[in-house]
Amino acid sequence: MRTTTCLLISLLAGIQALAAALANFETPIFSGAGNCAFCHDPWNESRAGRPDEAAVLASDWRATMMAHAFKDPLWRAVMEAEVKERPGLKSFIENKCQTCHAPLARSQAHANGTNELALAIAVASPLATEGVGCTLCHQIQAGNLGKPASFTGHFVIGTNRHIFGPYEDVLTMPMQRHVNYTPMFGAQVQESALCATCHTLFTPILDEAGKQIGEFPEQVPYLEWQNSDYARRGKHCQDCHMPRMDEPVKVSARPPWLDPRAPFWKHQFVGGNAFMLQLLADNAKRLDANASARQFEPMIEKARAQLRQAARLHVSGEREGGDVVLRVEVENLAGHKFPTGHPYRRAWLHVRVTDARKRTVFESGAVDKAGTIRGVPDGYAPHRDLITRPEEVQIYQSVMADANGQPTWSLLRGATYFKDNRLPPRGFAATGASVAHVAVGGGAELDSNFNAQCSGRDEVTYRFALPESKGTLSVEVELLYQSVPPEAVARLLNADEPAAQVFARMYRRQNNRPELVHRQHLDL
């Protein structure tokens, strides 16, 4: 009896750990992830009956930022803040944002004759709450990809229910019978241009009357990648963000005799936003997340592992009379700028020097409990080539500026960049493609060792006087990263609007310690 009770308790705990069932909706264009999972992930993370070489496509996808593009509480709060600033553009803003954050719902609404999808309508739609779902990306047509006409959510979805994949010898009958899609080879699913449709985003520059007077490159990692050695070598977004397996993988459970395929790309869409994944996990029930807290855990660790591969440090130094001189070289290992994507993200150098008695004799780049960088109250600092004081910190970031040249955290006020000293990828040339949209700025362009010879590296020198001290000095240098700095969301934390309040409650409960990218130690 006791054994039976324990088994029941264990079973109930396992059931509670699982998220709600994946959606099974059907529309003239789209199908829910639950329908795809019927063949492509019937094992639902259980090893029972699952071959070791089988893919778990839905189980991987459901715990990603892609799956939560619409349920992301930060995105909701930011969109709400932008509408608050320009209430007359509410319909335009909501429709524009949902083009990529609720792409199935917005695309279906557009096909139905609705020009602008309202958030109030989308929240009740399973197409919206699916985020960036399977049948969105796999139906994108190849025609305009890689061209400016495809950027900012201008992907083209066909109406003939053709599903594109990376394999040429396709068995069509099972998918046609089950979900009325015809699978076929589409080279575009392996190419960066597919991702560029949403991850190359230009936001409108608006004057005070709300009239559009230009476009602002809010995030353009595709254009950064184009101007890199990675593009020249044919290394695409999918190669890093969708871990590739070269051994044969069983991509579908039906028909049971289907041979495994190779190569295979895991649908984990690994980025570096461990903070928001953790926030989603900790609030999975409240947000009605598409994954359980347990299902988020491996994706959070993968995001941290991805960050640890994004850049590395090289540190050297010596004592010169009464001074300590340190040279810290930061090397970008990513195929785009680091940090990349949304302008909130930043990376910086934390340098701490202690004497033989473990006393700190110099420290730059430390953070407080709220995640604020000490000595940098506004969240941004000028580019540094030489640092001599603790309050001077080297921060790699893009800082938006409004039409008057003043720093801003508001996306619709962004008109130019006050600063962009993010580390370029290797091979990045100042005269490369789309240079107007990806240019280095904010003083880094004047730094002779910043991306010297297109190296994707920067060297920062630390020089400071050493108090009378005998014995060995211990130097620890860290490259740290934050995706959601407190200064960037300060306006949301004190707002009265509902989405802002939801986000603020969650944000204040999170541990906003920075993520470690790389650490080096040196004894002098």
C-alpha positions in Angstrom: 0.0 0.0 0.0 2.8 2.4 0.9 4.6 1.6 -2.3 1.4 2.3 -4.3 0.9 5.6 -2.5 4.5 6.7 -3.2 4.1 5.8 -6.9 0.9 7.9 -7.1 2.5 10.8 -5.4 5.5 10.6 -7.8 3.1 10.3 -10.8 1.1 13.4 -9.7 4.3 15.4 -9.2 5.4 14.4 -12.7 2.1 15.5 -14.1 2.2 18.8 -12.3 5.7 19.5 -13.5 4.5 19.4 -17.1 3.2 22.4 -18.8 -0.3 22.6 -20.4 -0.8 20.6 -23.6 0.4 22.2 -26.7 -2.2 23.9 -28.9 -4.0 21.9 -31.6 -5.7 24.7 -33.5 -6.2 24.6 -37.3 -6.7 27.6 -39.6 -6.6 28.0 -43.4 -2.8 28.7 -43.1 -1.5 27.5 -39.7 -1.6 24.5 -37.4 -0.7 24.3 -33.7 2.5 22.9 -32.3 0.5 20.0 -30.7 -0.5 18.8 -34.2 3.2 18.8 -35.2 4.2 17.1 -32.0 1.9 14.1 -32.8 4.6 12.9 -35.2 7.7 15.0 -34.5 7.7 14.7 -30.7 5.1 12.1 -29.5 7.4 11.1 -26.6 6.8 14.4 -24.8 10.1 14.3 -23.0 9.6 10.8 -21.7 12.1 8.1 -22.6 9.3 5.5 -22.7 9.2 4.2 -26.2 11.5 6.9 -27.6 14.5 5.7 -29.6 17.8 7.3 -28.3 18.4 8.9 -31.7 14.9 10.5 -31.9 14.3 14.3 -32.1 12.1 16.0 -29.5 11.2 19.1 -31.5 8.3 20.4 -29.6 9.9 19.7 -26.2 12.9 21.7 -27.2 10.9 24.6 -28.8 8.3 25.0 -26.0 10.9 26.3 -23.4 12.5 28.9 -25.7 12.1 32.7 -26.0 10.6 32.0 -29.5 7.7 30.1 -28.0 7.1 32.9 -25.5 7.5 35.9 -27.9 3.9 36.9 -27.1 3.8 35.9 -23.4 7.1 37.7 -22.7 6.1 40.2 -19.9 8.9 42.6 -20.7 7.8 42.9 -24.3 4.2 43.5 -23.1 5.4 46.2 -20.7 7.6 47.9 -23.3 4.8 47.9 -26.0 2.4 49.3 -23.4 4.9 52.1 -22.5 5.3 53.0 -26.2 1.6 53.2 -26.6 1.4 55.4 -23.5 3.8 57.9 -25.0 1.9 58.0 -28.3 -1.7 56.9 -27.7 -2.8 58.1 -31.1 -0.6 55.4 -32.7 -1.9 52.5 -30.5 -3.2 50.4 -33.4 -0.1 51.0 -35.4 2.3 50.1 -32.6 0.4 47.0 -31.5 0.1 45.7 -35.1 3.8 46.4 -35.8 5.0 44.7 -32.6 2.8 41.7 -33.1 4.2 41.1 -36.6 7.0 39.2 -35.0 5.8 38.6 -31.5 2.5 37.1 -32.6 3.3 36.3 -36.2 0.8 33.5 -36.7 -2.1 35.5 -35.4 -1.1 38.6 -37.3 -0.5 36.8 -40.6 -3.8 35.0 -40.4 -5.6 38.2 -39.5 -4.0 39.9 -42.5 -5.0 37.0 -44.7 -8.6 37.4 -43.4 -8.6 41.1 -44.4 -7.8 42.7 -41.1 -5.1 45.3 -41.7 -4.1 45.9 -38.0 -4.3 43.2 -35.3 -5.3 44.7 -31.9 -3.7 43.3 -28.8 -7.1 42.9 -27.2 -8.1 40.5 -30.0 -4.7 38.7 -30.0 -4.7 37.8 -26.3 -7.7 35.5 -26.8 -6.2 33.8 -29.8 -4.2 30.5 -29.5 -2.3 31.6 -32.6 -0.9 34.5 -30.7 -0.1 32.7 -27.5 1.9 30.1 -29.5 4.5 32.8 -30.1 6.7 32.0 -33.0 5.3 28.5 -33.9 6.4 25.7 -36.1 4.1 26.5 -39.1 5.3 30.1 -39.2 9.0 29.6 -39.9 8.5 26.4 -42.0 6.1 28.2 -44.4 8.3 31.3 -45.1 8.8 31.6 -48.8 12.3 32.0 -50.3 11.5 34.8 -52.7 12.5 38.0 -51.0 14.8 36.6 -48.3 18.0 38.4 -47.6 16.7 41.6 -49.2 15.6 44.8 -47.4 12.0 44.0 -48.5 12.0 41.0 -46.2 13.2 42.8 -43.0 11.1 44.0 -40.1 8.7 41.2 -40.3 8.1 41.2 -44.0 8.3 37.5 -44.4 6.0 36.0 -47.0 3.8 33.0 -46.0 2.3 30.9 -48.8 -1.3 29.9 -49.0 -0.8 26.5 -50.6 0.2 24.7 -47.3 3.7 23.8 -48.3 6.0 23.1 -45.4 9.7 23.5 -46.0 12.4 21.4 -44.4 16.1 20.6 -45.0 15.7 17.2 -46.6 15.3 16.5 -50.3 13.9 13.0 -50.3 10.5 13.7 -48.6 7.7 11.2 -47.8 4.7 13.4 -48.3 1.7 11.2 -47.5 1.7 11.1 -43.6 1.8 14.9 -43.3 -0.7 15.5 -46.0 -3.1 13.0 -44.3 -2.6 14.2 -40.8 -2.4 18.0 -41.1 -3.0 18.8 -44.8 0.5 20.1 -45.4 2.8 19.0 -48.2 6.4 18.8 -47.0 9.1 19.7 -49.4 12.8 20.7 -49.5 13.5 24.4 -48.8 17.1 25.5 -48.7 16.0 28.7 -46.9 15.4 26.9 -43.6 19.2 26.5 -43.3 20.1 30.1 -44.1 20.5 33.3 -42.0 18.2 35.2 -44.3 15.2 33.3 -42.9 16.0 34.5 -39.4 16.7 38.0 -40.7 13.0 38.6 -41.4 12.3 39.4 -37.8 15.8 39.8 -36.3 16.6 42.7 -38.7 14.3 45.3 -37.3 14.0 48.9 -38.3 11.7 51.0 -36.1 10.1 54.2 -37.3 11.6 57.6 -36.4 8.7 59.8 -35.4 8.5 63.5 -35.1 6.5 65.2 -32.3 3.3 65.1 -34.4 3.7 61.3 -34.9 4.7 61.5 -38.5 7.4 59.0 -39.7 10.5 60.8 -40.8 12.9 57.9 -41.1 13.9 54.5 -39.9 16.1 53.4 -37.0 18.2 50.2 -37.0 16.9 48.9 -33.6 18.6 45.5 -34.1 20.4 44.3 -37.2 22.5 41.2 -36.4 22.0 39.9 -39.9 23.7 42.9 -41.4 26.5 42.6 -38.8 26.9 38.9 -39.8 27.0 39.9 -43.5 30.0 42.0 -42.7 32.0 39.2 -41.1 34.2 36.2 -41.8 31.3 33.9 -40.7 29.2 35.0 -43.6 32.2 34.6 -46.0 32.7 31.1 -44.7 29.0 30.2 -45.1 28.4 29.8 -41.3 24.8 30.7 -40.7 22.7 31.6 -37.6 21.3 28.0 -37.4 24.8 26.6 -37.0 25.2 28.3 -33.6 21.7 28.8 -32.4 20.2 25.5 -33.4 22.8 22.9 -32.3 23.6 20.6 -35.2 23.8 16.8 -35.0 25.7 15.0 -37.7 24.7 11.5 -36.6 21.3 10.2 -38.0 18.3 11.3 -36.1 14.7 10.0 -36.2 12.8 13.1 -37.0 9.4 11.6 -37.1 7.7 8.7 -35.3 5.4 8.1 -38.2 5.6 6.0 -40.3 7.6 3.8 -37.9 9.9 2.6 -40.6 11.1 6.1 -41.6 14.9 6.1 -41.7 16.8 8.6 -39.5 18.1 11.7 -41.2 21.3 13.6 -41.0 22.3 16.3 -40.3 19.7 17.5 -37.8 19.3 20.8 -36.1 17.9 20.9 -32.6 15.0 23.3 -32.2 16.4 25.0 -29.1 17.1 28.5 -30.5 19.8 29.1 -28.0 20.6 32.7 -27.2 22.1 34.4 -24.2 18.9 35.6 -22.5 19.2 33.4 -19.4 17.7 36.1 -17.2 14.3 36.2 -19.1 14.2 32.4 -19.4 14.6 32.2 -15.6 11.9 34.8 -15.1 9.6 32.8 -17.3 10.4 29.6 -15.4 9.8 31.3 -12.0 6.4 32.6 -13.2 5.4 29.8 -15.5 2.0 29.3 -13.9 1.1 33.0 -13.7 2.1 33.6 -17.3 0.4 30.4 -18.5 3.8 29.6 -20.1 4.1 27.0 -22.9 6.6 25.1 -20.7 6.9 24.1 -17.1 9.6 25.4 -14.7 11.3 22.0 -15.1 11.2 22.2 -18.9 12.9 25.6 -18.8 15.8 24.4 -16.7 17.9 22.9 -19.5 17.4 25.9 -21.8 18.5 28.2 -19.1 21.8 26.3 -18.8 22.2 26.1 -22.5 21.8 29.9 -22.7 24.6 30.3 -20.1 26.8 27.9 -22.0 26.2 29.9 -25.2 27.3 33.1 -23.4 30.5 31.4 -22.3 31.3 30.7 -25.9 30.5 34.2 -27.1 33.8 36.0 -26.1 37.1 35.4 -24.3 39.7 37.4 -22.5 43.4 37.7 -22.7 45.1 39.4 -19.8 48.7 40.5 -19.2 50.3 43.0 -16.9 53.3 44.1 -14.8 54.4 46.5 -12.1 56.0 49.7 -13.3 57.6 51.4 -10.4 54.7 52.4 -8.1 52.0 51.6 -10.7 50.2 48.5 -11.9 49.6 48.2 -15.6 47.1 45.7 -16.9 46.2 45.0 -20.5 42.9 43.3 -21.1 42.0 42.1 -24.5 38.4 41.1 -25.3 37.8 38.9 -28.3 34.4 38.5 -29.9 33.8 34.9 -30.9 30.2 35.4 -32.2 29.2 35.9 -35.8 27.6 39.3 -35.1 28.3 42.1 -32.6 28.5 41.2 -28.9 26.3 42.0 -27.2 23.7 41.7 -30.0 20.0 42.2 -30.5 17.9 44.4 -28.4 19.7 47.7 -27.3 19.1 47.0 -23.6 21.8 44.4 -23.6 25.3 45.1 -22.3 28.6 43.5 -21.4 31.4 45.0 -19.3 34.8 44.4 -17.7 35.0 43.7 -14.0 38.6 44.0 -12.8 39.5 43.4 -9.1 43.0 43.5 -7.7 43.8 42.2 -4.2 47.0 42.1 -2.2 48.6 39.3 -0.3 46.3 39.9 2.6 43.2 39.6 0.4 42.5 43.4 0.6 41.0 45.0 -2.5 43.4 47.6 -3.8 41.6 48.4 -7.1 38.1 47.4 -8.5 36.2 48.6 -11.6 32.9 47.2 -12.8 31.4 45.7 -9.6 27.6 45.6 -9.3 25.3 46.1 -6.4 22.4 43.8 -5.4 20.0 45.5 -7.9 22.4 44.8 -10.8 23.5 48.4 -11.2 27.2 48.9 -12.2 28.9 50.9 -9.4 30.1 54.2 -10.6 27.7 54.2 -13.6 24.3 55.5 -12.3 22.8 56.2 -15.7 23.5 52.7 -17.1 26.0 53.9 -19.8 29.5 55.3 -19.8 31.8 56.5 -22.5 34.1 54.1 -24.4 37.4 53.7 -22.6 40.8 52.8 -23.9 42.6 53.7 -20.6 41.1 53.3 -17.2 42.8 54.8 -14.1 40.0 55.1 -11.5 37.5 52.6 -10.1 34.5 54.6 -11.2 35.7 54.2 -14.8 34.2 51.1 -16.4 34.5 49.7 -19.9 30.9 48.8 -21.0 30.2 47.3 -24.4 26.7 48.5 -25.5 24.5 50.3 -27.9 22.8 53.4 -26.4 19.9 54.9 -28.4 19.6 58.6 -28.7 16.5 60.7 -29.6 16.2 63.3 -32.3 17.9 65.8 -29.9 20.9 63.6 -29.4 19.9 62.7 -25.8 20.1 59.1 -24.6 16.8 57.2 -24.4 15.5 53.8 -23.5 12.3 54.3 -25.6 12.4 52.4 -28.9 10.1 54.9 -30.7 12.3 57.8 -29.6 15.4 56.2 -31.0 16.7 58.2 -33.9 20.4 57.4 -33.8 23.0 55.8 -31.6 24.6 57.9 -28.8 27.1 55.1 -28.5 27.8 51.7 -30.1 31.0 50.2 -29.0 29.8 46.6 -29.1 32.5 44.2 -30.2 32.3 43.6 -33.9 32.6 40.0 -35.3 35.9 39.0 -36.8 36.3 40.3 -40.4 34.0 43.3 -39.7 35.2 46.2 -41.9 34.4 49.9 -41.4 33.6 50.1 -45.1 31.7 46.9 -45.3 28.1 46.2 -46.4 25.3 48.3 -44.8 27.9 50.3 -42.9 25.4 53.1 -42.2 23.3 50.7 -40.1 26.1 48.8 -38.3 28.8 51.5 -37.8 30.9 51.7 -34.6 30.3 54.9 -32.7 30.6 56.7 -29.4 34.3 57.0 -29.4 35.3 53.5 -30.2 35.8 54.4 -33.8 38.7 56.6 -32.7 40.3 53.9 -30.6 43.3 52.5 -32.6 43.1 49.0 -31.0 39.3 48.6 -31.3 38.7 46.0 -34.0 42.2 46.7 -35.4 42.7 44.9 -38.7 39.1 43.7 -38.5 40.1 41.4 -35.6 36.9 41.6 -33.6 39.0 42.5 -30.6 39.5 45.4 -28.2 42.3 46.1 -25.8 41.8 48.2 -22.6 44.7 49.4 -20.5 44.3 49.7 -16.7 46.9 51.9 -14.9 46.7 52.8 -11.3 49.0 53.7 -8.4 49.7 50.9 -6.0 49.6 51.7 -2.3 52.6 50.4 -0.4 52.2 46.7 -0.7 54.5 43.7 -0.5 53.9 40.3 -1.9 51.9 39.0 -4.8 49.0 40.8 -6.3 46.0 38.7 -7.4 44.2 40.0 -10.5 40.8 38.7 -11.5 39.2 39.9 -14.7 35.7 39.0 -15.7 33.6 39.8 -18.8 30.0 40.1 -17.5 26.7 40.4 -19.3 23.2 41.6 -18.6 20.2 41.3 -20.9 17.8 43.5 -18.8 19.8 46.1 -16.8 17.8 47.9 -14.1 18.3 51.4 -15.7 16.7 50.2 -19.0 13.5 49.2 -17.3 13.3 51.8 -14.5 10.5 53.6 -16.3 8.5 50.3 -16.3 9.1 49.6 -12.7 7.5 52.8 -11.5 4.6 52.8 -14.0 0.9 52.4 -13.1 -0.1 50.5 -16.3 -1.1 46.8 -15.9 1.5 45.2 -18.0 4.2 47.3 -16.4 3.0 46.3 -12.9 3.0 42.6 -13.8 6.5 42.8 -15.1 7.7 44.9 -12.2 6.5 42.4 -9.6 8.3 39.6 -11.4 11.5 41.6 -12.1 11.9 42.7 -8.5 11.8 39.1 -7.3 14.5 38.0 -9.8 18.2 37.8 -9.0 19.7 40.3 -11.4 23.3 39.2 -11.0 25.2 39.5 -14.2 26.0 36.4 -16.2 29.7 35.4 -16.5 31.0 35.2 -20.0 34.7 34.6 -19.3 37.1 35.0 -16.4 40.9 35.2 -16.3 43.3 35.3 -13.4 46.8 36.8 -13.2 49.4 37.0 -10.4 51.8 39.9 -10.3 
